[in-house]
Amino acid sequence: MDRKHAPRRLAAFGTAGLLASVLVAGCGSEQPAAAPQDWKSLDAQRLSVSYPPAFTELGAAERGKHTAAAAALADGGRTVGKIGVQLDFTTATSAETAAIGAEASIQLGSTLKGQKKIDVRGTGDARRVDYEFTSTGEQNTPAKGTRMTGVDIVGMDKKDEAFLVRINAVKGRLSDGDIEKIVESVRVTG
């Protein structure tokens, strides 16, 4: 990968070792479903994503300077799940190249499960990357050695700038159904 396509920001939404994302396979031409009525939404200027009611939206100081919006799930003082949005994630000019950048930003030693083109409302160019990793236990993340799953949704917004929606959670903490609802709720608005 040349320097032009290297990710500009590899920030881990304020956590060391990046709470990695698990890409869940799934692609289709059906229109994505809306999130359940009791869910809330993160508004990241040019993109929105919904999250389960047990999550709490993070303020600017809590989410880090490269993250436009984020919500976290806490348990016993530790973050056991997180959804974050980065706009202008990389200088890539396609979702495929941006997805390679997202893969490069996940924690060393992660197990990449795959990358697949998906439908995201508001854009015709999006990818989903699935992977697993082991928590480092640093900065309020789950105890060292805890297996994590995540999903990265990477695509191009209406300004042809790359975005990243990163979903991280302790393995099994979010059901496959909830992960799918989060993914299906991603919408490019600008």
N, C-alpha and C positions, 0 to 999 in steps of 0.2 A: 504494500500500500504506500503510495507516494505521500509526501508531506501535505499536498493540497487536500487529500481526502482523509487526513488524520483528524480525529475528533478534537474540537477546540476545547471542550470541557469534558473531563472525565470525573467530575465531582460525583460523589456517592450520596447525594442528598443529605450531606451532613454526617454521614457515618463512615468510620474507617472500614476498609476492606469491602466496601460496596455490598449492600444487601442485594445479591444478584437476582436477576430475573429469570423466570422459567418461561420459555416459549411453549405455548400450548398449540398443538397442531389444530388446524381447522381453517378451512377456507370455503367460501361459497359465494354465490351471487345473490343470496337473499338479503333483504334490507335488515340491518341490525335492529334488535329489539331495544326498547327503552328500559332503563333501569327500574327496579321496583319503586313504588311510590314513596316508601319511607326512607329511601336512600337520599343522600345529599350530593351536591356536585361541587367540584373544584372548577373555578373559572380562571383560566390562565391566559387571558387576553384573546388569543387566537385559537384556543382549544379548550374544550371542557371534557371532564371525565367524572363519572359518578362513583360513589364509594359506600360501603355498608354503614349502617347507623352506629356500630361499635367503634368506628374510627373517629378521630378528632382532627379537624383541620389545623395545620401548623401555621404560625405567624412567620413573617419574613426572617426574623432572627433565628427561629428554630429550624427552618428548612434549608438555609444556606443561600448564598448570593447567586448561584447559578440555577436555582430551582424556582420556577415561576409560581408553582402551587404544589402543596403536598398535604397528605393526611396520614396519620399514624394510628396504629393499634398498639396499646401498651398493656403489659401484664407484669405485675410485681416490679414496677419501675424500669422495665426493659421494653424496648420497642420490638414487638414480635411480628409486626406487619407494617408496610409502608407503601404508599402510592405517591409518586412524584412526577412532575411534568417539567421538562426542560424545553425551552424554545430556542431556535437557532442553535441546535445541539452540535452541529458540525458544518463544515464547509461543503459537504457532499451535495451533489446535484441530483441525486436520485435516492429513493427509499432503500434500494438494494445496497448502495454504497454506504448510506447512513447506518443500515443494519450491521454492516461489517464493522463500522466504528463503534456501535453499541456492544457488539461481541468483544471487541478489543478492550472495552472499558470494564468488563466484569472481572471479578476477583480471580487472581491467579489460582489455578487448580480447580476451577469450575468445570462442570461437566456439561458441555453444550449438547442440547437435545435436538436442535434443528432450527431452521428458518423457513418461513413460508409466507407467500403473498396472501394478504387478507383484504377484506372490504372494510373501510373506515368512512363513515359519513363525512362528506365535505372534501374528500380527496380521492383520486384514483390511483394513488401510489403509496402503499403502506405494506409493511412487513411485520411479522410476529416472530420473535426469537424466544425459544424455551431453553432453560438451563437450571441446574442445581449447583449448590456450593455449600461449604461448611462455614458457619459463623466463626469469626475471630474472637467474639466475646468483648470487643472493645467498644467504647463510647455508647453504653446502654443497649448494645445489640444482644441477642440471645446468647446464652452461655457458650463458651468456646466448645466447638465440636458439634453443635446443633446443626442438623441438615436443614437447608433452606431451599425454597423454590421461588421462582419468579417468572415474570413474563415482561418482555420489552415490546412495546408497540412503537415502531419507528415509521415516520412517513414525511411527506412534504406538505407544508401548509399552502395557503392561497398566495403567499408571497414567494413560493418555491424555496422556502427555508425549512431545514430539517427539524422535526420535533421528536422527542422521546418521552413516552409514558412508561415508567418503570414500576412494576408491581413486585414486591418482595414479601415473603412471609415464611414463618417456620413451616416446614413441610407438614401438610395436613391441617394447618390452622385455618386456612381459607379453603372452602370446598371447591371442587372443580366447577360447580355451578356458579358460585360467587365470582370466581376468577373470570368465567365466561361472561357474566353480566357486566363486570368492570370493563372488560375488553370491548364488548358490544356497545358500551355507553360512550366510548371515545368519539368525539365529534370535532372536526375542524370547523371553526366559525369565522376565521379571518386569515 
